[in-house]
């Protein structure tokens, strides 16, 4: 039987890589994001039926309306990948930009909550489902100047564990993937489009790439029904902890 997966933040990076992996596994796909042109480009490149939902996860009513707009044939969502997330700024707490704080909390925490709370009833109705929350090593360890971003990812870690407890009775699987340094648009967004500064983050060592995280998601989804991967942390070999990367330069 064909399965359906919904991936948030599918316009680039990890979300795009996971969508492509799921297409390889013959999932029908619902892809979401704020950049409609990128969603359309991705959908045209995928080899499986794909439904586009164009909205912002930060807006609760947009989330509800988007999920409610799904045709009946698309409502049996087997997999939800909560990938939409970002870091905005890098500064000592006393210099923090409150607009950046709002942006991170609204996307990384509230967006995940809105999506999960709206999709879970569909999973309960069909008595099946698997939620994969894309978190970060920042949800396990706090690093200098990353205060609020780390706080949002610690919240994702707690929510992942809470959802795992609450949804196991249905039974709905819940898993988290916590990547270390992955070269995507992450640093470019954090540094407001400063390509030189973003590139320096990944200089001098072999970082993870989006496909590495997609492969982790493939493994999680490939486990038999009685197996749930609760929590998976994946790091570059050169990065043993959040604040330490062994660089060649």
N, C-alpha and C positions, 0 to 999 in steps of 0.2 A: 504494500500500500504506500502511495506517495505521501511524504511528510511535508509539512510547511514550517519554515523558519522565518522569524522576523529579526532583522538586524538593525539596530539604531546606529546613527552616525556612520552610514555605509558609504559616504561620499569620498573617503580617502583612508589611507593608513590601515590600521588593524581591522576596522569595520569592513572596508572594501576587500581585504584579503580573506576575511572569514566568509564573506558572501561568496567569493569565488570558490573557496573550499567547499562550502555547502552545495553549490551548484555541481561540483565534481561528485558529490555524494548523492546527487539527484534529489535534493530538496527543492520544492517550489519555494520561491523567495518573496518576502515582503521586505523591501528596503526603504529606510527612512533617512531623512536628513534635511538640512536647511538650504542646500544648494541643488535646486531642481535639475539644472543642466547636467551636473555630475551624476545624479541618480539616473537620468535618462541615458547618459553615456554608458554607465555600468550595466543597466538593464539590457541595452542593445548588444552588449558583449557577452552576456550570460546565455548558456545553452538550455536554460530551464524557464518555465513560465514564471514571470516576475511581475509583482504588483508594487507600484510606487506610492508611497505616502509622504507628502511634502509638508512638514510642520516642524515646529521648534519644541523639543522635549521640555523646555523651561515653562511652557505655557500649558497649564493643566487642561483648560478647555479645549485647546487644539489637540492635545493627546487624546482626550475622550472622544472628540468629534471624529478624529482620524480613525481610531479603532472601531467606532460605531459605524463608520462609513464602509467597512469591509463587506464585500458581497458574501453571502452565506457560504459559498464554496471556499472562501479564504479564512473563515473564522476558526477553523480547527488548527490553532497554532500549536505545533508540537515543541518548538524550540524558540525561546526568546533570548537574544544576545543583547544585553544592556552594555553597549559599547560607547555610546555618546558620552564624551567627557573631555575636559581640558584643564590646562594650567594657565593662569593669567598672571604675569608678573613674577618677580623673584626679589624679595626685599625683606629686610628685618621688620619684625612685627610693628614697631612704632612708626615705621615709614609706609606701612601698608596702604594700598589704594582700596577703599571700601567698595568702589564699583567693581574692581577685580574680585573682591571677596564675594559679592553678590553673584557675580557671573559664575564663579566656581561652585558655590553652594547650590545655586539654582540648577546648574547643569548636572554636576556630578552626584548630587544627593537627591534633590527634589525631582529631577528628570527621571532618575532611576525609579523613584517611588511612584511617580505618576504612571510610568509605563507598566511597571510590574502590577500595580493595583488594578489597572485597567485590563491587562491581558490575563491575569491569573483566573478571574471568573470563567473565562473561556476554556482554560485548561481544566478547571474543576468540572465544568459541564461535560467535557469529553473524557474525563478521568485519565488524562495523560498530560505530560509536559516536562520540560527541562529548561531551567533558567540558568544562563551563564552570565555572571557579572564580571565585566572586565575592570579590575581594580588596578593596583599598582603596588610595587614594593614600598611606596610611600604610605600605604595602609598598614604596613608592618613596622616600619622604622621612620622616625622623623629626622629630616636633614636640615641643615642650616639654611635659612631664608625661605624654606618651603612651608612655613607654619600652617597657613590656611589650606593650601592644597593638600598637605599631609592630613589635616583634620578631616577634609572631605573624604579622603580615601580610607581613613580609619573608620569613618561612618559607614562606608560601603562594606568594609570588612565585618563590622558589627551587624549590619543589615543582612549580609549574606548568611551569617550564622543564625540570625533570628528567623529569616525566611526558611532556612533549611529545617529548623525545628517545627515551625508552624505548618509548613506545607507537606511535610513527610506523610501525613495521615491520608493524603488524597489518592495516590502518592505522586507528588511532583518533585522531581529532582532539582537540586540547587547547587551550583558550583561557582567557584571564583577562580579567575586567573590573575596572578599578580606579577606583571612583567617588571624587569629592571629597565635598563637603558635600551630603548627601541627607537631606531631612527625612522620617524614619520614626520608629519607636520607639527608634532607636539611642541618642540622647542621653537619652531617658527611662530606658532600662535602665542606661546608664552612671551616671546621677545618681540611681539607686535610687528612681525614681518622682517626683522633684522636677520637677513640670511647669513651674514658673516658670523654673528654671535651664535646663531643656532647651529651652524656647521661646526663650530669649535667644540660644542658639547660632545661630538662624536669623533673628534680627531684623535689619532694615536692608539686606537684599539678597535677590535672587531665587535661592533655592537650587534644587538638583536635586530631583526627586520620583521616587518608585519607578518610575513609568511611563517615565521617561527611561532608566533602566537596562534595563528590559524591552525598550525599542526597540533598545538596543544589542545585547541578546541576540538579538533578531529578525534584525538585520542579520548577526550572526556566523553564525547558523544558515542564513541564506538563501544563503550563498556556495556555489558549485559544489564538487563533491567534491575537485577538485584544489587548492582554495584553503583555507588555514587561517589564521584571524586569531589570531596568537599572543598578542597583548597589546593591550588597548585601555584607555586612561586617559581618563576623562570628568569634566570639572569644570564648575562654574558659571562663567559669564563673569566674575563678580566675584571668583573665586578662582583667581589665577594659580599659586599654590603652596600647599602644605599649611598653612603658618603665616600666610598673608596673605589676608584677605578685605576687599574694599573695601565698607564699609557706609555707608549714608546718614545714620545717626544717630551 
